[in-house]
Amino acid sequence: MSRLDGFISRMHSQRAVLNHIKAASMVAPDGVILEIGLGNGRTYDHMRELFPENRIIAFDRAVGSHPHSTPPESDLILGDIMETIAQFAGLDIAFAHADIGTAYPEKDAKTLTWLPQSIVAALKSGGIAASGLPLDHPELEPLPLPTGADPGRTYFYRKR
Ligand SMILES: C[S@@+](CC[C@H](N)C(=O)[O-])C[C@H]1O[C@@H](n2cnc3c(N)ncnc32)[C@H](O)[C@@H]1O
């Protein structure tokens, strides 16, 4: 598969999981959502459409998002996520979406030394996680992928 096809598959899969979370009402309207890796803000914008009543807090090193999909300052946490996400431990987050994979195995392996446990610490019991990198953790129960999501492109869990 070409890198272009791989990218398209990843985007289709990401959207399919987000749309499924919405369709299955897996996030209550008063639940706080974390967008881990704001990037250009395309996914943030989609999540904002899907979950208009929820507060969505986005993380990145610096603002690189399009002005039309940049969160308000109060919902933007800048810096290294490995450090900044720690302040959300125990805050009963309803849904965490992470898109910080790089396709460089050594970099992703480093990210995976802190990402799964950081998400587990932030989520409430029954909270949902979706990620472009696998989140192997005993407290995260893998959920079946919805139609339209390709295995290996996106990962989907509920906190036990
Ligand atoms: C693939 S992009 C996210 C794309 C996003 N879903 C969108 O729709 O534009 C990943 C983003 O995560 C950020 N990122 C990755 N690892 C990070 C870390 N440890 N700390 C802060 N930001 C990080 C990068 O700066 C980048 O902007």
The ligand as a Gaussian input file, in Angstrom:
#p B3LYP/6-31G(d) Opt

LIG

0 1
 C       -0.579000      14.142000      13.248000
 S       -0.652000      15.719000      13.981000
 C       -2.340000      15.841000      14.465000
 C       -3.220000      16.143000      13.316000
 C       -4.629000      16.503000      13.734000
 N       -5.419000      15.316000      14.008000
 C       -5.310000      17.344000      12.666000
 O       -6.456000      17.098000      12.357000
 O       -4.684000      18.269000      12.162000
 C        0.167000      15.450000      15.505000
 C        0.360000      16.690000      16.335000
 O        0.752000      16.280000      17.644000
 C        1.786000      17.104000      18.118000
 N        2.584000      16.312000      19.062000
 C        3.073000      15.070000      18.884000
 N        3.726000      14.663000      19.984000
 C        3.655000      15.688000      20.864000
 C        4.140000      15.881000      22.181000
 N        4.851000      14.945000      22.837000
 N        3.890000      17.055000      22.784000
 C        3.197000      18.029000      22.149000
 N        2.686000      17.893000      20.913000
 C        2.927000      16.737000      20.282000
 C        2.565000      17.550000      16.886000
 O        3.173000      18.793000      17.151000
 C        1.472000      17.606000      15.817000
 O        0.974000      18.913000      15.665000

